[in-house]
Amino acid sequence: MSIRRTARTRRVVAAVSMTAALALAVTACGSDDGGKTKDPVSSSSSSTPSKPSDGDKGAKEDTSAGDNVDPNVKLAEVKGQGGLTLVINQVKRDSGGFVTVQGEIKNEGQQSSNTAGWAGAESAIVAKNPNSVAGATLVDKAGKKRYYILRDTDSRCLCTTGILPLQPGKSTPVFMQFPAPPSTTTEVDFTLPTFATTSLKISG
């Protein structure tokens, strides 16, 4: 009887040991699966910050005149023909890779002034941009390069257009956008047809 009990006891112990071993193996496998499931989640969460946020996408290009410009700031003042005066209020380098020049043209003379000459002499540009300031240029003397106003595929300028003849005592706000010179260039020469050339410092 003792031999039978010993054999039965050994079988029970062996069965219990095997069950425990199987349970341990299942737990280990579950742990491995859990680790594998977590890896993709970790990878996904770590890659999320690398996606550009709304703030990192860059500000939209603002091509309108007069925005955030203090009219009391005078970076330059140049004389033109017929008693005209051009006052530059802002010359700013923008994130979109261009430079925006904003200012105001005043008629301090005694007669109405025609604005047609400000568009320059290039016939294709004049035709698409009548009574505009499309003829303006920037010159980077250090880089020995001239910059013309930005234009779209139809030769329409990114500048003020449709300017009416200026009556005595009247003024008109103007803006012009140019390709940005290298970041090392902080000063350029600005020219608008019929006006004198002036040096401008770029901000931003």
Residue pairs with C-beta under 8 A, 6 or more apart in sequence:
58 95
58 96
59 94
59 95
59 96
61 94
61 96
61 98
62 94
62 100
63 100
63 158
63 175
63 177
64 175
65 102
65 160
65 173
65 174
65 175
66 102
66 173
66 175
68 90
69 89
69 90
69 102
70 89
70 90
71 89
71 104
73 89
73 90
74 87
74 88
74 89
75 88
75 89
75 90
75 91
75 200
75 201
76 86
76 87
76 88
76 190
76 198
76 199
76 200
77 85
77 86
77 87
77 88
77 198
78 85
78 86
78 195
78 196
78 197
78 198
79 85
79 86
79 195
79 196
80 86
80 105
80 192
80 194
80 195
80 196
81 113
81 194
81 195
82 107
82 109
82 111
82 113
83 107
83 108
83 109
83 110
83 111
83 113
83 168
84 105
84 106
84 107
84 108
84 109
84 113
84 166
84 194
84 195
85 105
85 106
85 108
86 103
86 104
86 105
86 106
86 192
86 195
87 103
87 104
87 105
87 106
88 101
88 102
88 103
88 190
88 198
88 200
89 102
89 103
89 104
90 100
90 101
90 102
90 103
90 203
91 99
91 100
91 101
91 102
91 188
91 190
91 200
91 201
91 202
91 203
92 99
92 100
92 102
92 202
92 203
92 204
93 99
93 180
93 183
93 202
93 203
93 204
94 100
94 180
94 204
97 179
97 180
98 150
98 158
98 177
98 178
98 179
98 180
99 138
99 147
99 177
99 178
99 179
99 180
99 181
99 188
99 202
100 175
100 176
100 177
101 136
101 138
101 175
101 176
101 177
101 178
101 190
101 200
102 173
102 174
102 175
102 176
103 173
103 174
103 175
104 171
104 172
104 173
104 174
105 166
105 171
105 172
105 174
106 166
106 170
106 171
107 113
107 166
107 167
107 168
107 169
107 170
107 171
108 168
108 169
109 168
110 168
111 168
112 165
112 166
112 167
112 168
113 165
113 166
114 165
115 131
115 163
115 164
115 165
115 166
115 172
116 126
116 130
116 131
117 135
117 193
117 194
118 131
118 132
118 133
118 134
118 135
118 136
118 163
118 192
118 193
118 194
119 125
119 126
119 129
119 130
119 131
119 132
119 133
119 134
119 135
119 193
120 126
120 134
120 135
120 136
120 193
121 135
121 193
122 135
124 155
125 134
125 135
125 151
125 155
125 157
126 134
127 155
128 154
128 155
128 156
128 157
129 155
129 156
129 157
129 159
129 161
130 161
130 162
131 161
131 162
131 163
131 164
132 157
132 159
132 160
132 161
132 162
132 163
133 149
133 157
133 159
133 160
133 163
133 174
133 176
133 192
134 149
134 151
134 157
134 159
134 161
135 192
135 193
136 149
136 159
136 176
136 190
136 191
136 192
136 193
137 146
137 147
137 148
137 149
137 178
137 190
137 191
138 146
138 147
138 178
138 181
138 188
138 189
138 190
138 200
139 145
139 146
139 147
139 188
139 189
139 191
140 146
140 147
140 181
140 182
140 185
140 188
141 188
141 189
142 184
142 185
143 181
143 182
143 185
145 181
147 178
147 179
147 181
147 188
148 178
149 157
149 158
149 159
149 176
149 177
149 178
150 157
150 158
150 177
150 178
150 179
151 157
151 158
152 158
157 176
158 176
158 177
159 174
159 175
159 176
159 177
160 172
160 173
160 174
160 175
160 176
163 172
163 174
164 172
166 172
181 188
181 202
185 202
186 201
186 202
187 199
187 200
187 201
187 202
188 199
188 200
188 202
189 197
189 198
189 199
189 200
190 197
190 198
190 199
190 200
191 197
